[in-house]
Amino acid sequence: MTSLMQANEARSAKRHKTESLKDTFNAAQAWERVLGYSKNGYASINDDDKDFILKSFGLFDRPATPERFMLRVRIAGGALSVEQAMAVAHVAKTFGQDYIDLTTRQQIELRYLRIEDIPELYKQLEDVGLTGYQTGVDNFRNILIDPLDGLAMDNIISCRSILEGIQSIFLKNPDWITTLPRKFNIGINGSLSNRCNIFGQDFALSLAQKDGIYGFNLYLGGRVGSLAHNADMFVLPDEAVKVFEAVATLFKTYGFRDNRNKNRLKFLIEAVGMDEFRKAIEEQLGHTMPTAGESLSALEGGDHYGKIALKDGSFALYSAVPSGVFSGTDLRHAAEIAQTQNGSIRLTIEQNLIITGIRDEESALQSPLFVKYPNRPSPYMANLIACAGSEHCPFGVIPGKPDAITMSEYLSHTVPMEDAKIRLYWSACVKGCGVHGAGDLGFVGCKVAKGGKTVLGVDIFIGGTLSGEGGEGHLLLKGVVLDEAKEYVAEFMREYRDLKMQKESLEYFIRRLQSRYSNYAIGFLMRWNRHMEQNSLEAQLHFNLKTHGGNHKESDEIYGFGLALVHSITKIKAYDVEDPFVEGKKPYHFDTKSMDILYRPYKEIIEKMVHPNPMLRYQVFTEIVNDIEKTLHESE
């Protein structure tokens, strides 16, 4: 492990101040301090303890709700029994204004809590096997598994026992409480479908097969903005806990403790290389490991909504909870259904929930839960993620959850669709807690200059995936005014609606689209069409997916769009050729006099898109966008 030691030593000249707090941390003493604060009130809590001690137990001070805390409750694998759900519902209603957030780590967050009530509400949760321990700061966070683990038709390996084995190593163990260099996310997926964002974890075991045997391929180093990488290691189910312990020990021993922005496992692996880190795992285990098998968890990610058939002959019923905004009353309604049907509750990574064990569907769907949170929602609501946002998080730039819901409601009304799967993921700031990089379309809150003022906005990303086949989304539109973002997205959704193949998800449509068009061209089409819509003009652009893949050269894409606009506005072709890229003479027929007077403000722009001399045409889309903005400014 020489390379790990050298990498660690190279980064050990400085230690972040948080490490000094960890050196003196004692979990038992820390909890006693929490109990003392509960007796002496909020004013007695010192700032260091707000930032560190309390977060070790999942307690987060939230300035947006003065003197009130958020508690993150660990829900291992997102599975809640009826008894546990009833207890959480009671705690939310009694101590937290009946408010609940469902999170992207299959957890529950309670809000508006007073420090005075923490011991009692904590006891009520602990009595049913739930806790807030180690859900904040530098700890192993909630372990993700398929919400239908052990139940779904496509579940090959039930991972619950592996989860429990891993969790037993660190949970409430003083050796592991707040002793890591940085937070550490874990995922285990034994299903063909990826319903648990498996490739977004620091440590991920994903279903695989080797020599006819089912097991897992190991992936390491995932985080917001970066998917985990294949460690080229095949892990049998009975080896999974030992492999985890080896990786965790290496991270704890050699992980960096200087720059908290670069202390995750990803950076240690980058410093030494995956091959060296793999060797270190084998050395820690004391034996070699087989190379990776064939990955089987490569199907499309995200929730499966509606009615889902299970192995035992019962069904699971999905309930769409837009942005995860929930309540104790809602959770009680869910628990009552599960109790009547002899089932349980499973939370999903897309902030929704599933009730299992359903044998009387008609009765279950009459519950207030499904009246409020439909079983078969609009596709814009079904896979909608949003982080806490500025209302509850000090880092949030935009409200987030309300914005996500407003856009989805607008799209449901403006571009209604059925038989579609659409994943819209919202992060209120660049920290990315809404996993925007994994969404079909992702949104990140920002500030935008408009009319001499600073207003709320979003950067829009495209092409994220939960599958190991893809990667993080890429920037599509930067600095879009928040109130206008839904109109841009509506233009894109019209193209998806009109061009998608039967049952084609937005994720796969985007892949097909990106094989033909660059993201610059996609973004320009959204801008142009919205501009036409705003001005009640009909010269809209459309994607052509019948031709072979494009070369993604912006000047050629601009030329193609220009030809389409000329024909749309004048009903004639700019050139006497079918193929706009054919070599040779191209008789030029475009005359601005043939344009309707309504389009005359754009004549110079369109001329420059299709000019006979390629050297006098636009070369990049930003040039056109700038000229359109100038045209608008001059016309005001």
N, C-alpha and C positions, 0 to 999 in steps of 0.2 A: 504493500500500500504506500510505497514511497512517493508516488506521484500525488496522491491525495494529501500526504503530509506536506509535500513541497508547496502545493497549491494553497493549503491552509496557512502555512508560514508566510507566504507571499502577501497574504491579506490580513496578517495578524498584528501589523504595526499599530493599528488603531482598533479600538473596540467601541461600539456604539454605547452611549450612556445607559441604554436599556439593559445591557449585559450586567452592569453593576447591580441593578435592581434584582435581576435573576439570581445573581450570586448569593444574595442574602434572603432569597425567597424561601419561605417554608409554608406549605399549603395549610397545615393545621393552624399555625399562627395567623396566617392571612385570613382564614375564615373567622377566627376570633375577632379580628379587626372589623370584618363585615358585621358581625353580631354587635360589636360595640357601636358602630355607626348607626345601626338600626335603633339602638337605645337613645343615642344622643342627637339624632336627626341629621338632615342633609348638611347643615352648616358646619358640622364637625368633620366632614370628609376632606382630607387634603388632596391637592390636585394630582400628585403623583399616584395616589391610590385610585383616583378616578381613571387615570390613563393606563393603569397596569393591574393593580391588585384586583379590583372589581371585575375587570374584563376576563381575568383568569377563571371566573365563575359565571361568565356569560352576561355580566351586568354592564350596560353601557349608558353612561350619562349622556343625555341628549339636550343640548342647549335650546333646541326648537321647542321642547316641552319642559320648561324650567322646573328643576327639582323633581323631575320624573325620569325613571329609568326604563330602558328596554332590556328584557331578558330573552336571550336566545336559548331555546330548549332543544337539547339533543334528542332527535327522534331517529334512532339507528335504522338506516335503510328506509326511512320514511314509513315504517310500519307502526300503527297504533291499534292497540286492542280497544274494545268498547270501554273497559274500565279506565284506561289511560286517557282516552278521548273525553270521557265524562269529567275526569279530574282536571284536565287542561281547560275545558269549557267553564268549569266552576271557578277556577283561578282567574281566568280572563274576565269573567263577569263580576267577580267579587272584588278583585284588586286592580283591574286594568281597563275599566270603562268598556268592557265587552269587546275589546279590539284584538284582532289577531292578524298577523301577516304570515302567509305561507311563503317559504323561501326557495331559492334555487338549489339548496342543499338538502331538500326534503325535510326541513325543520320548521319549527314554529317560533315566531317572535311575538312576545307579549309586550305591550307598551303602557305608558302612563302609570308606572309602578312607583310607589313611595318606598324609600329605603326602610322605613319603619315596618313595612309589611313583608320584607324579603324573607326573614326566617320562617314565617308561617307558610307563605306560599311555596317556598322551597321545600318545606317538609311535606306539603300536600303532593307535590310532584314526585319527591323521592319515595313516598309511600307506595306509588304505583310504578316504580322503576324508571322514572325520568329524572333528568338533571340538566343543569346549565354548565356543569363542570367542563372546563377546557374547550369552550365554544368560542373563545376570543383569544387574542394575542398569539403568542408563539406555541401553539399546541396542535395536536392532531385533531382536525375538525371532523364534523359528522361524516361517517362513512356512507358512500352512495352504493346502492345496488339497484337492480331492476325493481321498480315498484311492484311488478307482478312476479317477482322471484319465487320459484317453487310452484307457481300456479299457471303461468301462461303456457299455451301450446308450444311456443317456440323456446321455452326455457329448457336448456339441456343440463346445466349444472345448477343445482340450488346452492346459493352462496351464503345463506343466513348463518350457517355454522362457521364458515370462514370469517365472516364479519365479526361474529361474537368472539372467535379466537383472537383476532387481531385487536379488537377493542379491549379484551381482558388484559392485554399486555400493558396498555397505557392509561386506561380510564381510572382516575383517582389513585394512580400509582405515583407516589412522591418523586420517583426517579424520572418521571416523564411529564409532570405537571409544570408547564411553562419553562421547560429547559431546552427546547429546540432553538436553533438559530433563527427560524422564521416559521410561519404557519405551514401546515402540511396537509394536503388534501388527498383522500384515498377513495378509490372506486374499484368495484369488483362486478363484472358483468358475465353471467353465465348464459345469456340468451342470444339468439340470432339477431334480434333487434337491439338497437342502442337507445334504450329509454332512460339512461342515467348519465349522459354526457361523459362517457368513459374515457375519452381521449383528452379531457380537460383537466386531468388530475396529476398531482406530483407522482403518485404511485398508482398504477392502473393494471389490473389483471383482466384481460379481455379474452372472451371465449375463442379457443383455437383447437385444432386437431393435428396430431402427429402420429404417424404409424398406426392409424386406426383408433387412437386413444384420445379422449376428450380431456382438455386441460385449458391452460391460459397462456397467452403471450404476454410478456411483461413490457409495459410502456412506462417511461419515466420522464419527469421534468415538465409536465404540463402546468400552465398557469394562464391567467387572463392575458390574451394576446399571443399565446404560443401553445400549440398542441403538444402532447407528450410524444416522445420518440421511442421507436422500437428498440428495446435493449437486447434483442436477438436471444431471448431466453424462454424456453418452454417450461411451464410450471404446472405440476400436477396438483390437484386440489389438496391433497394431504401435505404438500410442501409449502402451500401458500403462506401460512402464518410464519414459518421460519424464514422465508424469503423476505417477507415484510420486515421482520425483526432485524435481519441483516442490513437492509437498506436504511431503516430508521437509525440503527446504531452508527452506520457510516455517516449519515447526515448529522447526527448529534455530535459525533466526534470531530469530523473534519469540515462541516459546513461553515461558511463565512459568517462572521459576527461584527462586521464593520459597517458597511453601507446597507441599510435595511431595504433599499430599493433593489439590491442585487445579492440578497442572501438566501433566496429560495433554492431548492435542490437543483433547478435548471442551471444555475450559474456554477455550481460545483461541478456538475457533469460537463458543462462547456469548457471549464478550465482544464480538465484532465482527459476529456474525450470519453465517449460511451464505451469503447472497447476496454479502456483502463478501469472504468467504473464497474463494468461487468466482471472483470477479473477480481476486483476488490470484493464484490458480492460473493463470488465463489470462494475466495480466501476466508471470508467471514463465516461462510457455511461449512468450510472444511472439505468441500468436494466440488467437482465440476458439475455443470448443468448442461442439459441438451440445448441445442440452438432452437430458435423459434419454429413453431409449426405453421400450418395454414390458418390465417385469421378467418374466423367465421362470423364475427360481429361487425360486418361491413354494411349492413342494411341501413336504410334511412333512419335518422335519429328523431327524437321527439316523442310526445305523447301519442297514444292511440286512443281516440275518443269514440264515444258511442257505447255500444254493448260488445263486450269482449268475452268470447268463449274461453272457459278454463278447463284444465285437465280433468277435474272431478265431475264435470257435467254441469256445474253451476256457471254463473256469469259474473263479470265485473261491470259495474256501471260507472262511467266517467262523469265527473262534474266539473264544468269549466268555471274557474274563479279568476276573472280578469285581473291581471297584475297581482294576484294573491291577496287581495283585500278581503278579509274574512272576519268572522266574529265568533265569540264563545257560543252564542245562540246557534249560529250556523253549524258549528262543530257538534253541538248537542244533537241537532237534527240528524246529522250524519251518523252519529253514534246510535241513535234510536233505530235508524234503518238497519245498521249492521247488527244490532242486538236482535231485532225481530227476525232477521234473515240468517242469523248465526254466522255472520261474516266479520270482517275487520276493515279498517281504513288504511289506505296507502297514499302517501303524499308523493307528488311527482316533482321533477326538476323544473317543470314549467309552471309551478305555482298553482297546480290544480290538485284534485284529489280523486281517488277511485275507491269505491266500496265493493268489496269482494263477497263471494258466497251468495250471490243473488239467485234465488229460485222463483221468486214471485216478482217479476219485473213491473207489472202493472201497479201493484201496491206500492213498491218502492218509489216509482216516478211520481206518485201523488204527494210525496213529502214536500214540505216547504223548501227543503234544500234544492230540489230539482226545479221547483218553480222559480227560484231566485238564480240558481246557477245551472243552466240547462245541460242536459245530457248530450244533445246534438246542437251545439252552438254555431253561430256564424264562424266560418274558418278564420276570420280576423280576430276573434275572441278566443278561439280554442287553444292556440299555442302562443299566448301573449305573455311575455316576461317583462317586468319592470322592477328596478330596485327601489329602495325606500324613498329616495328623492329628497328634495330640499325641505319638505315638511318635517322629516324625521332625522335627516342626516346632515351634519355640518358641512360635508363636502359637496352636497348636491347643488348643482347649478340651476336645474330646472325641477319643477314639482315631480315629474317622472310618471308616477302611476296615473294621475288624472290625465296627463298628456297622452299616454299610451291608450287609455280607454276612450278618450275623445277621438283620437285618430281612428281607432278600430270601429267605433260607432259610425263615424263619418263614412268610412270605406264600406261598411255593411249597407249603408243607405245609398251611397253614390255608385258603387261598383259591386252590386250583390253577386255572390257566387255560391255555388254548391259543388260538391265533389272536388274540393280543392284542399290543399294543406299549405298553410301560410304561417311562417314563424317570424314574428316581429319582436325583437328583443331590445329593451331600452335600458341604458345606463345614464344616470343623471349627471355623471361626471366621468373624467377619463380613467378613474380607478376601475371602472368596468364591472361593478357588482351585478349589473344586469346582463352579463355575458353577451354584450352586443356583438362581439366578434364571431359568435357562433350562430347568429341569426341569419335567416334568408336575407332580411334587411335589418340592420342594426342602427341604433340611434344613440348618440352621445351628446349630452347637454353642453352648451357653450354659450358665449356671449357674442352678439353680432352687431356691427355698426349699421344703422339704417337711419337716413334722414338726419344725420348729425346727432343721433341718440344711440345709446347702447341698449339693445333689447335681447330677450332670451332667444336662443336658437338651438339647432342641432347640426351635428355632422352626421351624414347618412352613409352607412357602409352596406356593401352587397356581397353575397356569395359565401357567407359563413356556413359551417356544417358541424354536426356532432359526430360525423363519421371519420374514421381514420383515413379514408380515401381523399379527403379534401383538406382544407386548412381554414385559417382565420379569414374573415371578410376583409375586403379592401375598400378604401375610401371611394365613395361615389359622388357625393355632393358635399361641399364644405360650406359651413356657415349659413344654413337655411333658416330663415326666421321661423320660430316655433309655430306660430299660428298659421303659417303658410305651408308647412311641411306636408300636411295631409293632402294638399292639392297636388304637390309633386308626386307623391306616392300613388295617388289615384290614377295619374297618367300611366304610371308603370303597370298598375294592376289591370288597367284596360287592355294593355298589350298581353299580359298573362292570360286574362280571361278569353281573349279572342284567338290566341295562338297556341294555347296549351293543348297537349294531347290528352286523351281520355284518362282520367285519374292521375294526371301528372302533377306532382307536387311543385310548389314554387322553387324548392331547392333544385330539383332536376331541370325545371324550365330554365333557371338561371345558368346552370351548367351548359345547357344546349345553346342558350343565347350568347354566353361568353365565348363559345367556340366560333361564333360568327362576328361578334361585335366587341370592341374594347369597352371598358367601363366609361371612358370619356364619351364615347358615342351614346351609350345608354343614358348617361347623365344629361347629355345635351338634348336627347329626345324628350326627356322629362321636362327640361326647362322650356324647350320650344313649344311643346304641346300645351303646357300650362299657360304660357304667354298667349297662345292662340285662343285658348279657352277663356282667359281673362278679358280678351278683347273681342269676343264673339266672332272669331274668324275660323274658317273651316280648313285651312291649309295645314293639316296635322301630318306628322311623320309617323310611319309605322315600320316595325321590323319586318324583314323578309328572311324567314328561316327555311325557305325552300331551296336556296342556293347552297353551295358548299361553303365551308368555313372561310371567313375572311382573313386578310393578312394583318389586321389590327393596325394598319398604317392610317393615322388620323387624316392625312390629306385625302386618301382614297375614300374613307368613310364620309368625309365632308362633301366630296364630289358626288357620291352616291345620294346622299340626303338632298343636295342641291338639285340634282336631276329630278328627284321625286317632287320637290317643291315647285319647280318650274311646271311640271306636268299637272300638278294639283291646281295651281293658280291659273294657268293659261290654257290648259287642255291640249297643249302641243308638247312635243319633245324638244329638248334643247339641241339634240344632235340626231342625225339620221342613222343611228346604229342602235341595235338592241342591247349590246354589251357596252356599257360606258367605259370599260377599260381596254377595249380592243385597240390594237395598234393601227396606225395609218390615218388617213384623212377622215375628219369628223366634221361634216358641214354643220355650221353653227346657226341655229334658227331663233335663239332667244332674243326677243325684243321687249324691252321694259314697257313699251306702249301697249303691249297686249295684256298687261297686268291690270286687274281691277284697281280702281283708285284707292280702295281700302288697303291694298298691299304696297302702294307706292313708297311708303316710308322704309320698306325693306328691300327696295330694288337694288341698291348698291351692295347690300349684304348677299343677296341671292346671286347677283352677277359675279361677285368675288368667290362664291362657292363653286361656280361652273365655268369660270373664265376659260376661253380656248387655250390660253397660255398657262400651263401648269405652274409656272414660276410666279404668276400673278394671283394665284388662288390662295385661300386660307390654308395654312399648314397645320394649325392646331385649333381645337374647339374653343379654347379660352379667348382667342382673338374674336370669334363670332360673338361669344357671350359679352365681351367688353363693348363691341360695337352695338349690340342690341340695347345694352344699358345706356349707351350714349344717345341712341335714337329715342329711347324713352325719356331721357332727361331733356332733350331738345324739344320734345313734343309737349312737355308740361308747361 
